[in-house]
């Protein structure tokens, strides 16, 4: 994967490692045209717009000084492609396997935003165009819904899970007057806005976020609540590698916000099956374990 480091003099995101890209110009026919133009300007690599594979959609949270509605694409570059940057916005670049880039981020060597972090997670193991298309294929569609259960529990069905069009993402809202959002999957803002409206209508406030692990379809929407609304985030052991502030909680510890107890416990099944992601933890809510 090609990553570039934004120059230190830039007002927005200096020294952050990102994918090539930028703002849509009036002359651009569409998002794909912007992606190819910006890639050529920043790296000297020419990509056919028709060869781009649509990946995900990300919207900057409310409350930040600059907001963007961004579309991510990918394309296979020829093996001999070399970066020839003439852009003052690019200070450095690196070709890295996705997992190596994530490991470098965990060591503090490649600071990055959540969209870059999650996209790299989604690209781990992708080796061919067929892999790429299959990994990001749109889902069947998802209708956003918040369904009350018992004991201060609400089932949350989210569109745009991991930012992928049509992918449904399950989550939960725990609380009566102080709501905790569990596994926010949607980085477009649709779900966050609906949850804020629902809380207002119920006479509740949002207290925080809990994440059961760092797979993309469970934490891609965290910043809508954390950066956008200033809410605290809790995750399991190892979740602090995420590119947002998170407080780790281990088995037996209680999530320190909300008005209905949410207790962390080990997700033994995930570990036994070898599918544990960083930060894997289970939560017991008012009706027992919160399951997908």
Secondary structure, DSSP 8 states (H G I E B T S, - for coil): -EEEEE-TT-SSSTT-EE-S-----TT-SSHHHHHHHHHHHHH-----GGG-EEEEEEE--TTSSS--EEEEEE----TT-------TTEEEEEE--HHHHHHHHHTTSS---HHHHHHHHHHTT--SHHHHHHHT---S----EEEE-SSSEEEEEESSBTT-TT--EEEEEE-SSEEEEE---BTTSHHHHHHHHHHHHTT-EEEEEEES---HHHHTTHHHHHHHH--EEEE-TTGGGSSS--EE--TT-B-SSSSS--EEE--HHHHHTT---TT--EEEETTEE---
